[in-house]
Amino acid sequence: MMMLAGCAKEEAIIYGLAMSGLVIRTPDVAAFYIESFARHPDEFVTYKMLRMRGDILTKGQLQLLGIRTNIKISRQFYETLNDEGLLDPSESAVIIATSISSALCSRRDVHKLLAAMGPDQTLRASPSNMAAGPCENANRLSSVPVRVSEAVLFPLSGCDKVGQCGCLWTLDRVQQGHANRAALSDRLLLE
């Protein structure tokens, strides 16, 4: 798991790539994805945009590679995939884009909370409730308060639903409740 405090955007992208398990791990491949996701999540990158980034393979080239000819895939995207990713390049684009997006969105959200509320604010993981439901690690983490300074990137290490990860960090409502009660008590004492 990668800690979010001080995590650079490029590190989050590389983490998301690693979590997908579908790409060749070289600096050139990392550079392709870092460039592709340079403005994400402010300018969202879809899986279709990702797989079509670069020179589109012709129907003949797709056929030679054993890929359905009714989809568009770029040579540059195709060349980033490892053996597992090559089994279904279209589905691989979905998993890679989701994994990177999840890492970048969790990074952005925690950095905003850190700036606004400081490192001691506590968060809780809000597990993804997408099609296959949350992974066990996210379920376990949701019951534990985590300081902003100790939050990690999603998808979590060991996640078995990387291609559907929509987990996010939310403010710890228990801590918020205590803070609200304390503020109310202080106001009542002053009256």
Secondary structure as UniProt FT lines:
FT   TURN            5..6
FT   HELIX           9..20
FT   HELIX           27..36
FT   TURN            37..42
FT   HELIX           47..51
FT   HELIX           59..65
FT   TURN            69..70
FT   HELIX           75..78
FT   TURN            79..80
FT   HELIX           83..86
FT   HELIX           89..117
FT   TURN            119..120
FT   STRAND          122..126
FT   TURN            131..132
FT   HELIX           136..141
FT   TURN            142..143
FT   STRAND          146..147
FT   HELIX           148..150
FT   TURN            157..158
FT   HELIX           162..164
FT   STRAND          168..171
FT   HELIX           173..190
//
